[in-house]
Amino acid sequence: MAHAQTQYNSASVVEKGLSLGSVLAIVTSWSRNKSIGWAILHALLSWLYVFHFVITRAMYGE
């Protein structure tokens, strides 16, 4: 019983983390590009784009 609950909680955390990354990617992509196409692509890349955005924002002082 405890193992099943732990496994469920782990899956729930991963699922929410992926959706949060997608939302962050969409918002940051839209703020920079104002393009639905780029926002969809960046949502698919999720956390990779979020990290890229943070790094390039720090480099260019935005």
C-alpha positions as CSV (number, residue, x, y, z in Angstrom):
1,M,0.0,0.0,0.0
2,A,2.7,2.5,1.0
3,H,4.7,1.7,-2.1
4,A,1.8,2.3,-4.4
5,Q,1.1,5.7,-2.8
6,T,4.8,6.7,-3.2
7,Q,4.8,5.7,-6.8
8,Y,1.6,7.7,-7.4
9,N,3.1,10.8,-5.8
10,S,6.3,10.5,-7.8
11,A,4.3,10.3,-11.1
12,S,2.1,13.3,-10.0
13,V,5.2,15.4,-9.3
14,V,6.8,14.6,-12.7
15,E,3.5,15.3,-14.5
16,K,3.1,18.7,-12.8
17,G,6.7,19.6,-13.4
18,L,6.4,19.0,-17.1
19,S,3.3,21.1,-17.4
20,L,4.9,23.9,-15.3
21,G,7.9,23.9,-17.6
22,S,5.7,24.1,-20.6
23,V,3.8,27.0,-19.2
24,L,7.0,28.9,-18.3
25,A,8.4,28.2,-21.8
26,I,5.2,29.6,-23.5
27,V,5.1,32.7,-21.3
28,T,8.8,33.5,-21.8
29,S,8.7,32.7,-25.5
30,W,5.7,34.9,-26.0
31,S,7.3,37.8,-24.1
32,R,10.4,37.6,-26.3
33,N,9.0,36.7,-29.7
34,K,5.3,37.4,-29.8
35,S,4.8,34.4,-32.0
36,I,2.4,31.5,-31.5
37,G,4.6,29.1,-33.6
38,W,7.7,29.8,-31.5
39,A,5.6,29.5,-28.3
40,I,4.4,26.0,-29.3
41,L,7.9,24.9,-30.2
42,H,9.3,26.2,-27.0
43,A,6.5,24.5,-25.0
44,L,7.6,21.2,-26.5
45,L,11.1,21.9,-25.5
46,S,9.8,22.9,-22.0
47,W,12.6,23.2,-19.4
48,L,15.3,23.3,-22.0
49,Y,13.9,26.6,-23.4
50,V,13.4,28.0,-19.9
51,F,17.0,27.4,-19.0
52,H,18.1,28.9,-22.4
53,F,16.0,31.9,-21.7
54,V,17.5,32.5,-18.2
55,I,21.0,32.1,-19.5
56,T,20.6,34.4,-22.5
57,R,18.6,36.9,-20.5
58,A,21.5,37.2,-18.0
59,M,24.1,37.5,-20.9
60,Y,22.2,40.3,-22.6
61,G,21.0,42.1,-19.5
62,E,17.3,42.0,-20.3
